[in-house]
Amino acid sequence: MGSLNRATATRPAPPAPDPPRGSGTVVGLAAGVFAVILAVVLADSGHQIAVDQPASGQTRTVDIALDGMRVRPGALQVPAGTRLVLRVTNVDATPHDLRMAHRRRVHGVGLSECRRILPVRSAAISAVHIRQGDIVGNRANIVLVNESGWQLRYAHWAGCRMLDAILAGPEMAARYILAQETSDFWTDELFSDGGLLLDLVEHRLLFFGEELMTTMNERRAVFEMLKILWPGYSISWAYGATAELVEYVGAPVMLRDSPSEPELILAEDTDRLHHLVTVDNGIDRMRAWPLWWGSSAAWHGPQVLDRLPGVGARSLQLGTVPESGVHINVPDKTLGLWVTNPVPGLLRWLPRLWPSWRIEFWEDRYEEQFRQCGGLITAPPLDTESGVKEAQSWLKKRVYQSYEDSPMGRIDGLVALIDADGLPSPTVSDSAVRDAGIRPTPAEWALFESACAQVRTGGRAA
């Protein structure tokens, strides 16, 4: 077996209980809606289509138009089990990014492949399946540890916005956690977009799942801010995702034990996020492949060497730091990898996927991969000041957004539109439209802004 220099949980797992059943599934295509089972979301990262578990049933072809800030049609009523073929056409004069956010359990495709649709061009999406059940969610398992032990909470929309809970320090974080639903079971790791563990006894903060922390400027800036806001605490990103939280408290939870094989498709634009694969084969030295981002080529094992598209580049001048990366040293049989987004199950699978290989996990240290490439891969230097500015602006908009603009409010609005059109009402869980309403006090927000200013003007190294 290969060796891994960072321990992770190894228990395999049962699925979470089935969600509520309904007569069909509503397919939301409203701009601004987060993670509806089939949704086109217009956000800063572009248009997003989220797909769910493959199923059997009828096939339906739907034409979707992207026009400025609008997506047409606005909503569809689709029977559970439908296989959808989407023809997405950009009808305006501006390129749009289409992000396919597969829910990690779809074999053969990556988590968040991205492609650009040029003006008056179309893209066909033919692997979309709709399953019956709850239609929305960026789910998160949240754990509070105190002198009495540990307790599990559930948040339906926190999975991609965990900074909302921790941006002002321990007191606000504890208040946020206690406002969430108590839970008797862990949401399956393949459905969990985020997680948080606050240990008030050992002064530990462990979390994952935050859209801001995919880009490196913001990621490094945020960690510097958290050091100021959480004095005396050990702050860690949970690279093992849900499995790492489970292991921390020793919960008797089995974790899903199935590998993935994401598609290996060249990224068209390295000025945008991508997954970087580099190979030193010992013959003609280094080759590089910028790929669609959102998963890791390491899932393929050594077979990835025969599956990479094309011959690769001898050098790359990237326009931005990648989202994740893999470096393969063939003569030394060494695999190095780093990530920003969670890749559930990958760390515990690596020794089985790469038997007899040495495995080095670099957490988010992309610099290690660049160093291995001997100067042949370059990217713009980190800009912590820019990262602070972007994080502060984005979090202010997100934390203080109105209910109507929040994911919960968008779903309420979508359901109202469906009812007004006389379509069958979807089944929406209470969690999907529940607003915990926890926001920082003016004093807490002032602390956050002060930490931003210290990082921005103090020149802290990222």
N, C-alpha and C positions, 0 to 999 in steps of 0.2 A: 504494500500500500504506500501511496505517497505521503510525505510529511507536510503538515500544515502548522505554521508557527503562530496560529491564533485559535484558541479553543472556542467551539460553538456547540450548541445543543445538538443531540443526535437522535432524539426520540421521534419516531415517525407518527402520523395523526389522523384522527377521524374528522370528517367534515363537520362544520357547524350545522345546527338544526336547520331544516328547510324553512325558507321565508314564507310569509303568508301567501296564500294562493288566490288568484283572481281569475276572471273570465278571459283575460288577455293581457297584453303588455303594451303600455303606451310608449311610443317612440318619440322622444322629445327632440326637436330640431331647433330649439329656441336659442338665439345668441345669448351667451352669458350663463346658461344653465350648466352646472357642474355635474359630470358623471352620471347622466341618465343612461340607462342600459344601452340605448343607441342614441347618442347625442352629438350634435355638431356644436361645439362650444367655441365662441369667439372670445378669446382672451388675449393677453399680451403675447402668448406663445403661439397664437394662430388658431386656425379652425381645428377642432378635435372631434374625432369620431371614436366613441368608446364601444367596444363589443364585448359580448358575454359568451358563456359556455356553448360550444357547438351542440347542435341538437338535430333531430330528424324532422321532416315535415315538408310542407309546400315551399316553393321558391317564388319570390316576388321581386320584381325589378322596380326600383324607384329612382326617378331623376331628381337631383338636388342641385340648386343653384346657389352659388356664393356671389353676392352682389353688395360690395361695400361692407357695411356692418350688418347686413341682413342675410338670413338663411331661409330659403324657400324650398319646400313647404315648411310650415311652422311646427306641425305635429302630425303623427300618423298613429292609427290604431292597428296594431299587428297581432295576430293570434300567436300565442306561445308556440314555439317549435318551428317558426318560420325561418327559412333561409333567405336572407336579403342580398340582392345584388344592387349596389349603389353606383349610379353614374353621377359623379360630382363634377359640375362644370363651373368654372370661374367666368362670370359674364361681365366683369368690369375690367378696368384698365390696369389694375394693380395685382401683382403676384400675391397668392395666398399660400400659407403653409398648412398642409393637411397632416395632422398628427393622429396616427392610429394607436389608440391606447388600449391594446389587448389586455385582458384581465389576467395575465400571467399564467393561467392554466390552459391556454390554448396552445397545444403542441404544434411545433413547426413554425411559429411566428414569434417575433420579439414583442416586448412589452409596449414600446412606444415608438414604433418606426415613424419617421417623418418624411414627407415628400412635398415638393413645391409644385403648385399648379399655376402655370403662367396664364396671362390674360387670354380669354377665348379658347382655353384648352380644357380637357376633361381628364379625369382619372377614374378608372373602374375599380370598385372595391367589391370583391366577390366572396369574402369569407365571413360574412356577418350572420350570426345566428341569434335568435331571440329566445330566451327561456322565460317560462312563467314564474311570477313571483315578484318580490320587491323590486321597484324600478330604479331606485336611486341609492347613492351612498358613497362617501369616502370614509370608510369605517376605521375606527381606531380602538385598540385595547388600551386602557389607562389604569395604572396601578398606583396606589398610595400605600406606602409602608410607614407604620408608626410603632409606638411601643406596644400596641395591642396585636400586632401582626400585619398582614397585608390584605387589602381589599381590591377587588376588580370592578372597574367601571367601564361603561361603553359610551362612545360618542359617535354619532352617525355621520357627521360632516367634518370631523377634526382631522381626518387622515392625511390631508395634504396641507394642513395649516397648523402644525403643532406649535409654532412660535407664538400663536395667539395666546396660548396657555402659559408660556414661560417668559415672556418678554419683560416682565417687571420684577422677577425674583420669586423666592419661595412662597411668600405669603399669598400673592395673587395666584400662583400655580396651585396651591392647596385649595384655595377657594374655588378655582375653576374645576378641579377634579371632583370636589364634593358636590358640585352642581350637576354632574353628569349622572346618567342612569346607573344604578347598581346592576351587576350582571353575575349570573351563576355559571356562565360558560365563556370561553375565549372565542372570539371571532376567528375563523380559520385564517391562517397566515396568508393564503392566496387571495383572500378577500380584504385583508387589512392593509390599507394604504399608509397607515401610520401607527405610532404607539408612543406611550410616555410612561415612565416609571420615576416617581419621586420618593426617595427614601429619606424621611425626616430624622431617622436615627443615625444612619451612617453618613448622612449628608451627600447623597449621590443623586445625580440627575442623568437619566438615560432616555434618549428619545430618537425617533426617526419619523420621516414623513413630512416634508416641507418643500413646497414648490420653489421657494426662494433659494434653497440650498443646493440646487442643481448647477447653478452657475458659480464659478469659483470665486469671483470677486465678492459676491454677496456671502458666500459660504464662509470664507475666511473672516470677513468683517463681522458676521454674526457671532462666530465663536469668540472673537475678541470682546464684543459687547457683553456676551453672557458671562465672561470671566469677571467683568466689573459688576454685573447685576447679581451674581451668585457668589459672593465672597465666602470662602470656606467650604465650597461644594466641589466635588469632582464631577465634571460635566463631560458626557460621552455621547457620541452618535452610536446608535445601535445598528451596527453593520449586519448583524445577524437577524435584524428585524424582529418579528414576533417571537421567534425562537430564543432570542437573547433575553427578552423580558421573562419568558417562561422559565428559562434556566436560572435567572437571578433569584426568583422566589421559590424555585423547586416545585412548581405546579405539576400535578399529575396529568399533563396534557400531551397527547400524541400529536406529532406534527406530520403533515403530508410528506410523503416520501416518493416523489416522482420528479425526474429531471425534466428539463426543457431543452429545446433546440431552436433558438431564435434564428430567423433568416439572416443571412449575411449579405447585405445589399449596400453597395457603395453610396455614401452620402454625396449629394451633388454640390454642397456648399459648406466648406469648412470654416466659413465665417459664422456658422450657426452650430448649435450643439451637435455632437456626434460621438460615436464610440470608436476609439483608436486601437487598432491591432498592429503590433510591430513584431517582426520575426527576424532573428539572427540565425541564419541557417549554416553559418560557418563556411560557406562557399563564396557567394557574392555579397557577403555581409548583410546589411540591414535592408528590409523591405517594409513598407507601411501601407495600411488600408484604413481610411476613415469610413466608418460604416454608420448605418442608421443606429440611433441610440435608444436606450431604454432597457436593455438586458446586457448580457455579457457573452462574448464569443467563447469564453472558457467553458460554457456548458457543453460544447461539442467534443471536449477532450482532445487528444492529439490528432484526431481525424480532421480538426479544423484546418490543419496545414494543407489538406487536399481539397478543402471546400471554399477557401477564400476566393473571392471573385477577381479574376485577372492576375497579373504578375506583380502588382503592388508598385508603389513609388519608392525610388531610392532616397528621396528626401522630401520633406513637407514643410512649408511655411504656413502654419495654421492661422486663421483669423481670430480664433478664440480657443481657450482651453477646453479640451473635450469634457464630456460628462462622465466618462469612465474609460478604462483602458486595459489592455492585455499585452504583455510582452513575453514572447516565447524564445528562449535560448535553446536551440536544438542541440548543439554539441554538448552543452552542460546539462541537458534535460531539466531545465529550470523554467517554471511558469511564474511570472509576476503579474499581479493584477491589482486594480484599485477601482473604487466605485464612489459615486455620490448618492444616487438613488438606491433604495433597498432592492436586493435581488433575492427574494425568499428562497431558502434552501440551498443556495449555491455554495456557501462556505462549508456546509456539512457534506455536500456531495463531491467536492473537489478531490479528496483522496481516492474516491472510487472512480471518478472520471479520468484522473491522471495517475494511474498506478505507476509506481517506481519513479515518478518525477518529484523533484523538490518544488514545493509551492511556497511562494512568498506573497503574503497579503499586505499591501501597502496602504490600506484604509483609503484615504482620499489624496494621498501624496502622489500626484501626477508627476512631480519632479523626478521621482525615482525612474519612471518609464523614460522620460526625456534623457536622463543621465545615461541609461543603458544604451541609448541610441547615439551617444557620442556627438551631439550637436547637429545631427541630421534632421531632427524634428525641433521646430521652434514655434512659439506662440507669443502673443503680446504679454508683457510683464503684468503681474498682478497689480490691480489698482484698488487698494482697500478703501480709499476715499470715495471713489465712485460706487463701490459696493455698499458702503454705509449709507450714502445718499439714496441709492435705489431701494435698499431694504427699509429705511425709515419712511420713505414716501409710500411704498407699497403696503407696508403694515398699517400705516395710518388710514389709508383708504379701506383696507380690508377689515380692520378691527372696528372701525366706526361706520361701516356701511349700514344702510337701512335694512330693515327686515325684507322689504320688497326686492332689494338688490342682492340679498343673500341667497345661497343655494336653497334654503328652506322656502323663502318667499317666492323664488322662481318656480319651484315645484307647485306651490299653492296656485300661482298664476297659471301654470300650464294646465293643471286640473280644472281650473275655472273655465279656461278656453275650451277644453274638451267637453265639459258639461254644457257650455253655451251652444256648442255645435250639435248637441244631442247625441254624442257618441257614448258608448258604455263607459261608465266611470271606472278608472283603474283602482287597483288595491294599493294604497300608500300607507306604510306603517306610520305610527305616531312619531317614531324616531326621525323619520324623514322630514317632518315639518315642525319639529320641536326646536325652539331657540333657547339654549341654556342662559343666554343673556349676560354672560360674564365678560365684562370689559374692565380695563384698568381704570382706577380712580384717577382724577386729575393729578394727584401727587405721584401715583405709580407711573403714569405716562410721562411726567416730568423727569422721573428717574431714568426711564428708557431714553428720552431725548438727551439727557445729560451723558449717558453712556455712549450714545452715538457721537456726541460732540467730542468726548474724550478720545475715542478711537480715530475720529476724523482729523482732529487737530494735534493729537498727541503723537502721531506718527508711529503707532504701535506696529511692530512687524507682524505680517499676516502669516 
